[in-house]
Amino acid sequence: MTTPTTPDYAHGWQPATRYPDPAIVALDPSFEAYHLKLSAVERLATGCRWSEGPVWLGDSRIVVWSDIPNNRMLKWDEETGAVSVFRQPSNFAIW
């Protein structure tokens, strides 16, 4: 699987060391009701041009999302922590 260069804004990302995570900002105040202050954001993958989804498939214990411009769907496996191609080509699927 080839991935494009990681964008500049992604290089300095680090997991949160305190809560609430100061990197999570609601740009629209109406979204504050959905911000779980004791939750964390975890980066699963890089190299996607524009992603949409994700969906949790509990039977398989994977998260699947679409990388539409790259015409693929990716998956993250909970047991291994690995990210791999779920379907390619995906016919530019929007999950």
Chimera marker file (.cmm) of the C-alpha trace (Angstrom):
<marker_set name="trace">
<marker id="1" x="0.000" y="0.000" z="0.000" r="1" g="1" b="0" radius="0.5"/>
<marker id="2" x="1.455" y="3.343" z="-0.985" r="1" g="1" b="0" radius="0.5"/>
<marker id="3" x="0.577" y="6.495" z="0.881" r="1" g="1" b="0" radius="0.5"/>
<marker id="4" x="1.160" y="10.127" z="-0.055" r="1" g="1" b="0" radius="0.5"/>
<marker id="5" x="3.480" y="12.327" z="1.939" r="1" g="1" b="0" radius="0.5"/>
<marker id="6" x="2.184" y="13.218" z="5.393" r="1" g="1" b="0" radius="0.5"/>
<marker id="7" x="0.925" y="16.827" z="5.376" r="1" g="1" b="0" radius="0.5"/>
<marker id="8" x="2.829" y="19.439" z="7.389" r="1" g="1" b="0" radius="0.5"/>
<marker id="9" x="0.050" y="19.886" z="9.948" r="1" g="1" b="0" radius="0.5"/>
<marker id="10" x="0.186" y="16.181" z="10.847" r="1" g="1" b="0" radius="0.5"/>
<marker id="11" x="3.878" y="15.964" z="11.762" r="1" g="1" b="0" radius="0.5"/>
<marker id="12" x="3.579" y="17.486" z="15.217" r="1" g="1" b="0" radius="0.5"/>
<marker id="13" x="0.569" y="15.487" z="16.374" r="1" g="1" b="0" radius="0.5"/>
<marker id="14" x="0.907" y="13.839" z="19.778" r="1" g="1" b="0" radius="0.5"/>
<marker id="15" x="-1.666" y="11.975" z="21.876" r="1" g="1" b="0" radius="0.5"/>
<marker id="16" x="-3.204" y="14.044" z="24.649" r="1" g="1" b="0" radius="0.5"/>
<marker id="17" x="-1.403" y="14.008" z="27.984" r="1" g="1" b="0" radius="0.5"/>
<marker id="18" x="-4.200" y="15.761" z="29.861" r="1" g="1" b="0" radius="0.5"/>
<marker id="19" x="-7.943" y="16.043" z="29.707" r="1" g="1" b="0" radius="0.5"/>
<marker id="20" x="-9.833" y="17.762" z="28.334" r="1" g="1" b="0" radius="0.5"/>
<marker id="21" x="-7.563" y="17.629" z="25.283" r="1" g="1" b="0" radius="0.5"/>
<marker id="22" x="-6.729" y="21.241" z="24.362" r="1" g="1" b="0" radius="0.5"/>
<marker id="23" x="-6.361" y="20.246" z="20.687" r="1" g="1" b="0" radius="0.5"/>
<marker id="24" x="-10.089" y="19.491" z="20.414" r="1" g="1" b="0" radius="0.5"/>
<marker id="25" x="-11.923" y="22.701" z="19.692" r="1" g="1" b="0" radius="0.5"/>
<marker id="26" x="-15.566" y="23.055" z="18.674" r="1" g="1" b="0" radius="0.5"/>
<marker id="27" x="-15.630" y="25.646" z="15.904" r="1" g="1" b="0" radius="0.5"/>
<marker id="28" x="-19.399" y="25.888" z="16.238" r="1" g="1" b="0" radius="0.5"/>
<marker id="29" x="-20.596" y="26.271" z="19.850" r="1" g="1" b="0" radius="0.5"/>
<marker id="30" x="-23.617" y="24.071" z="19.144" r="1" g="1" b="0" radius="0.5"/>
<marker id="31" x="-21.235" y="21.073" z="18.950" r="1" g="1" b="0" radius="0.5"/>
<marker id="32" x="-20.043" y="21.523" z="22.547" r="1" g="1" b="0" radius="0.5"/>
<marker id="33" x="-22.913" y="19.308" z="23.714" r="1" g="1" b="0" radius="0.5"/>
<marker id="34" x="-21.293" y="16.386" z="21.867" r="1" g="1" b="0" radius="0.5"/>
<marker id="35" x="-17.755" y="16.906" z="23.196" r="1" g="1" b="0" radius="0.5"/>
<marker id="36" x="-16.995" y="14.211" z="25.753" r="1" g="1" b="0" radius="0.5"/>
<marker id="37" x="-14.400" y="15.983" z="27.869" r="1" g="1" b="0" radius="0.5"/>
<marker id="38" x="-12.781" y="12.805" z="29.218" r="1" g="1" b="0" radius="0.5"/>
<marker id="39" x="-12.398" y="11.183" z="25.806" r="1" g="1" b="0" radius="0.5"/>
<marker id="40" x="-9.240" y="11.011" z="23.739" r="1" g="1" b="0" radius="0.5"/>
<marker id="41" x="-8.530" y="11.294" z="20.046" r="1" g="1" b="0" radius="0.5"/>
<marker id="42" x="-6.251" y="8.615" z="18.665" r="1" g="1" b="0" radius="0.5"/>
<marker id="43" x="-4.746" y="8.743" z="15.194" r="1" g="1" b="0" radius="0.5"/>
<marker id="44" x="-5.096" y="5.379" z="13.494" r="1" g="1" b="0" radius="0.5"/>
<marker id="45" x="-3.572" y="6.189" z="10.108" r="1" g="1" b="0" radius="0.5"/>
<marker id="46" x="-2.066" y="8.874" z="7.903" r="1" g="1" b="0" radius="0.5"/>
<marker id="47" x="-1.816" y="9.191" z="4.135" r="1" g="1" b="0" radius="0.5"/>
<marker id="48" x="-5.499" y="9.601" z="3.348" r="1" g="1" b="0" radius="0.5"/>
<marker id="49" x="-6.361" y="12.501" z="1.060" r="1" g="1" b="0" radius="0.5"/>
<marker id="50" x="-9.973" y="12.836" z="2.249" r="1" g="1" b="0" radius="0.5"/>
<marker id="51" x="-11.553" y="10.282" z="4.555" r="1" g="1" b="0" radius="0.5"/>
<marker id="52" x="-15.163" y="9.626" z="5.376" r="1" g="1" b="0" radius="0.5"/>
<marker id="53" x="-16.759" y="7.229" z="7.789" r="1" g="1" b="0" radius="0.5"/>
<marker id="54" x="-15.759" y="5.589" z="10.052" r="1" g="1" b="0" radius="0.5"/>
<marker id="55" x="-17.915" y="2.603" z="10.868" r="1" g="1" b="0" radius="0.5"/>
<marker id="56" x="-17.281" y="-0.007" z="13.582" r="1" g="1" b="0" radius="0.5"/>
<marker id="57" x="-17.919" y="-3.601" z="12.492" r="1" g="1" b="0" radius="0.5"/>
<marker id="58" x="-18.278" y="-5.356" z="15.833" r="1" g="1" b="0" radius="0.5"/>
<marker id="59" x="-18.410" y="-8.887" z="14.396" r="1" g="1" b="0" radius="0.5"/>
<marker id="60" x="-14.970" y="-8.419" z="12.839" r="1" g="1" b="0" radius="0.5"/>
<marker id="61" x="-13.659" y="-5.971" z="15.469" r="1" g="1" b="0" radius="0.5"/>
<marker id="62" x="-12.503" y="-3.522" z="12.805" r="1" g="1" b="0" radius="0.5"/>
<marker id="63" x="-13.056" y="0.128" z="11.941" r="1" g="1" b="0" radius="0.5"/>
<marker id="64" x="-13.598" y="0.791" z="8.224" r="1" g="1" b="0" radius="0.5"/>
<marker id="65" x="-13.451" y="4.169" z="6.473" r="1" g="1" b="0" radius="0.5"/>
<marker id="66" x="-13.324" y="5.467" z="2.920" r="1" g="1" b="0" radius="0.5"/>
<marker id="67" x="-10.363" y="7.291" z="1.393" r="1" g="1" b="0" radius="0.5"/>
<marker id="68" x="-12.421" y="8.549" z="-1.520" r="1" g="1" b="0" radius="0.5"/>
<marker id="69" x="-9.847" y="10.309" z="-3.775" r="1" g="1" b="0" radius="0.5"/>
<marker id="70" x="-7.495" y="7.313" z="-3.465" r="1" g="1" b="0" radius="0.5"/>
<marker id="71" x="-10.374" y="4.981" z="-4.478" r="1" g="1" b="0" radius="0.5"/>
<marker id="72" x="-9.937" y="2.684" z="-1.482" r="1" g="1" b="0" radius="0.5"/>
<marker id="73" x="-11.412" y="1.691" z="1.837" r="1" g="1" b="0" radius="0.5"/>
<marker id="74" x="-9.112" y="1.085" z="4.782" r="1" g="1" b="0" radius="0.5"/>
<marker id="75" x="-9.552" y="-0.903" z="7.959" r="1" g="1" b="0" radius="0.5"/>
<marker id="76" x="-8.052" y="-0.831" z="11.426" r="1" g="1" b="0" radius="0.5"/>
<marker id="77" x="-7.948" y="-4.143" z="13.279" r="1" g="1" b="0" radius="0.5"/>
<marker id="78" x="-8.558" y="-3.850" z="17.027" r="1" g="1" b="0" radius="0.5"/>
<marker id="79" x="-6.659" y="-7.036" z="17.860" r="1" g="1" b="0" radius="0.5"/>
<marker id="80" x="-3.453" y="-6.195" z="15.965" r="1" g="1" b="0" radius="0.5"/>
<marker id="81" x="-3.653" y="-2.405" z="15.745" r="1" g="1" b="0" radius="0.5"/>
<marker id="82" x="-2.735" y="-2.721" z="12.057" r="1" g="1" b="0" radius="0.5"/>
<marker id="83" x="-4.177" y="-0.603" z="9.259" r="1" g="1" b="0" radius="0.5"/>
<marker id="84" x="-4.595" y="-2.217" z="5.855" r="1" g="1" b="0" radius="0.5"/>
<marker id="85" x="-6.628" y="-1.974" z="2.679" r="1" g="1" b="0" radius="0.5"/>
<marker id="86" x="-10.175" y="-3.254" z="3.102" r="1" g="1" b="0" radius="0.5"/>
<marker id="87" x="-11.201" y="-2.791" z="-0.550" r="1" g="1" b="0" radius="0.5"/>
<marker id="88" x="-9.387" y="-1.322" z="-3.547" r="1" g="1" b="0" radius="0.5"/>
<marker id="89" x="-10.707" y="-0.173" z="-5.888" r="1" g="1" b="0" radius="0.5"/>
<marker id="90" x="-13.737" y="0.899" z="-3.929" r="1" g="1" b="0" radius="0.5"/>
<marker id="91" x="-15.452" y="2.675" z="-6.839" r="1" g="1" b="0" radius="0.5"/>
<marker id="92" x="-14.992" y="5.889" z="-4.844" r="1" g="1" b="0" radius="0.5"/>
<marker id="93" x="-17.355" y="4.553" z="-2.207" r="1" g="1" b="0" radius="0.5"/>
<marker id="94" x="-18.711" y="6.783" z="0.510" r="1" g="1" b="0" radius="0.5"/>
<marker id="95" x="-19.228" y="4.401" z="3.395" r="1" g="1" b="0" radius="0.5"/>
<link id1="1" id2="2" r="1" g="1" b="0" radius="0.2"/>
<link id1="2" id2="3" r="1" g="1" b="0" radius="0.2"/>
<link id1="3" id2="4" r="1" g="1" b="0" radius="0.2"/>
<link id1="4" id2="5" r="1" g="1" b="0" radius="0.2"/>
<link id1="5" id2="6" r="1" g="1" b="0" radius="0.2"/>
<link id1="6" id2="7" r="1" g="1" b="0" radius="0.2"/>
<link id1="7" id2="8" r="1" g="1" b="0" radius="0.2"/>
<link id1="8" id2="9" r="1" g="1" b="0" radius="0.2"/>
<link id1="9" id2="10" r="1" g="1" b="0" radius="0.2"/>
<link id1="10" id2="11" r="1" g="1" b="0" radius="0.2"/>
<link id1="11" id2="12" r="1" g="1" b="0" radius="0.2"/>
<link id1="12" id2="13" r="1" g="1" b="0" radius="0.2"/>
<link id1="13" id2="14" r="1" g="1" b="0" radius="0.2"/>
<link id1="14" id2="15" r="1" g="1" b="0" radius="0.2"/>
<link id1="15" id2="16" r="1" g="1" b="0" radius="0.2"/>
<link id1="16" id2="17" r="1" g="1" b="0" radius="0.2"/>
<link id1="17" id2="18" r="1" g="1" b="0" radius="0.2"/>
<link id1="18" id2="19" r="1" g="1" b="0" radius="0.2"/>
<link id1="19" id2="20" r="1" g="1" b="0" radius="0.2"/>
<link id1="20" id2="21" r="1" g="1" b="0" radius="0.2"/>
<link id1="21" id2="22" r="1" g="1" b="0" radius="0.2"/>
<link id1="22" id2="23" r="1" g="1" b="0" radius="0.2"/>
<link id1="23" id2="24" r="1" g="1" b="0" radius="0.2"/>
<link id1="24" id2="25" r="1" g="1" b="0" radius="0.2"/>
<link id1="25" id2="26" r="1" g="1" b="0" radius="0.2"/>
<link id1="26" id2="27" r="1" g="1" b="0" radius="0.2"/>
<link id1="27" id2="28" r="1" g="1" b="0" radius="0.2"/>
<link id1="28" id2="29" r="1" g="1" b="0" radius="0.2"/>
<link id1="29" id2="30" r="1" g="1" b="0" radius="0.2"/>
<link id1="30" id2="31" r="1" g="1" b="0" radius="0.2"/>
<link id1="31" id2="32" r="1" g="1" b="0" radius="0.2"/>
<link id1="32" id2="33" r="1" g="1" b="0" radius="0.2"/>
<link id1="33" id2="34" r="1" g="1" b="0" radius="0.2"/>
<link id1="34" id2="35" r="1" g="1" b="0" radius="0.2"/>
<link id1="35" id2="36" r="1" g="1" b="0" radius="0.2"/>
<link id1="36" id2="37" r="1" g="1" b="0" radius="0.2"/>
<link id1="37" id2="38" r="1" g="1" b="0" radius="0.2"/>
<link id1="38" id2="39" r="1" g="1" b="0" radius="0.2"/>
<link id1="39" id2="40" r="1" g="1" b="0" radius="0.2"/>
<link id1="40" id2="41" r="1" g="1" b="0" radius="0.2"/>
<link id1="41" id2="42" r="1" g="1" b="0" radius="0.2"/>
<link id1="42" id2="43" r="1" g="1" b="0" radius="0.2"/>
<link id1="43" id2="44" r="1" g="1" b="0" radius="0.2"/>
<link id1="44" id2="45" r="1" g="1" b="0" radius="0.2"/>
<link id1="45" id2="46" r="1" g="1" b="0" radius="0.2"/>
<link id1="46" id2="47" r="1" g="1" b="0" radius="0.2"/>
<link id1="47" id2="48" r="1" g="1" b="0" radius="0.2"/>
<link id1="48" id2="49" r="1" g="1" b="0" radius="0.2"/>
<link id1="49" id2="50" r="1" g="1" b="0" radius="0.2"/>
<link id1="50" id2="51" r="1" g="1" b="0" radius="0.2"/>
<link id1="51" id2="52" r="1" g="1" b="0" radius="0.2"/>
<link id1="52" id2="53" r="1" g="1" b="0" radius="0.2"/>
<link id1="53" id2="54" r="1" g="1" b="0" radius="0.2"/>
<link id1="54" id2="55" r="1" g="1" b="0" radius="0.2"/>
<link id1="55" id2="56" r="1" g="1" b="0" radius="0.2"/>
<link id1="56" id2="57" r="1" g="1" b="0" radius="0.2"/>
<link id1="57" id2="58" r="1" g="1" b="0" radius="0.2"/>
<link id1="58" id2="59" r="1" g="1" b="0" radius="0.2"/>
<link id1="59" id2="60" r="1" g="1" b="0" radius="0.2"/>
<link id1="60" id2="61" r="1" g="1" b="0" radius="0.2"/>
<link id1="61" id2="62" r="1" g="1" b="0" radius="0.2"/>
<link id1="62" id2="63" r="1" g="1" b="0" radius="0.2"/>
<link id1="63" id2="64" r="1" g="1" b="0" radius="0.2"/>
<link id1="64" id2="65" r="1" g="1" b="0" radius="0.2"/>
<link id1="65" id2="66" r="1" g="1" b="0" radius="0.2"/>
<link id1="66" id2="67" r="1" g="1" b="0" radius="0.2"/>
<link id1="67" id2="68" r="1" g="1" b="0" radius="0.2"/>
<link id1="68" id2="69" r="1" g="1" b="0" radius="0.2"/>
<link id1="69" id2="70" r="1" g="1" b="0" radius="0.2"/>
<link id1="70" id2="71" r="1" g="1" b="0" radius="0.2"/>
<link id1="71" id2="72" r="1" g="1" b="0" radius="0.2"/>
<link id1="72" id2="73" r="1" g="1" b="0" radius="0.2"/>
<link id1="73" id2="74" r="1" g="1" b="0" radius="0.2"/>
<link id1="74" id2="75" r="1" g="1" b="0" radius="0.2"/>
<link id1="75" id2="76" r="1" g="1" b="0" radius="0.2"/>
<link id1="76" id2="77" r="1" g="1" b="0" radius="0.2"/>
<link id1="77" id2="78" r="1" g="1" b="0" radius="0.2"/>
<link id1="78" id2="79" r="1" g="1" b="0" radius="0.2"/>
<link id1="79" id2="80" r="1" g="1" b="0" radius="0.2"/>
<link id1="80" id2="81" r="1" g="1" b="0" radius="0.2"/>
<link id1="81" id2="82" r="1" g="1" b="0" radius="0.2"/>
<link id1="82" id2="83" r="1" g="1" b="0" radius="0.2"/>
<link id1="83" id2="84" r="1" g="1" b="0" radius="0.2"/>
<link id1="84" id2="85" r="1" g="1" b="0" radius="0.2"/>
<link id1="85" id2="86" r="1" g="1" b="0" radius="0.2"/>
<link id1="86" id2="87" r="1" g="1" b="0" radius="0.2"/>
<link id1="87" id2="88" r="1" g="1" b="0" radius="0.2"/>
<link id1="88" id2="89" r="1" g="1" b="0" radius="0.2"/>
<link id1="89" id2="90" r="1" g="1" b="0" radius="0.2"/>
<link id1="90" id2="91" r="1" g="1" b="0" radius="0.2"/>
<link id1="91" id2="92" r="1" g="1" b="0" radius="0.2"/>
<link id1="92" id2="93" r="1" g="1" b="0" radius="0.2"/>
<link id1="93" id2="94" r="1" g="1" b="0" radius="0.2"/>
<link id1="94" id2="95" r="1" g="1" b="0" radius="0.2"/>
</marker_set>
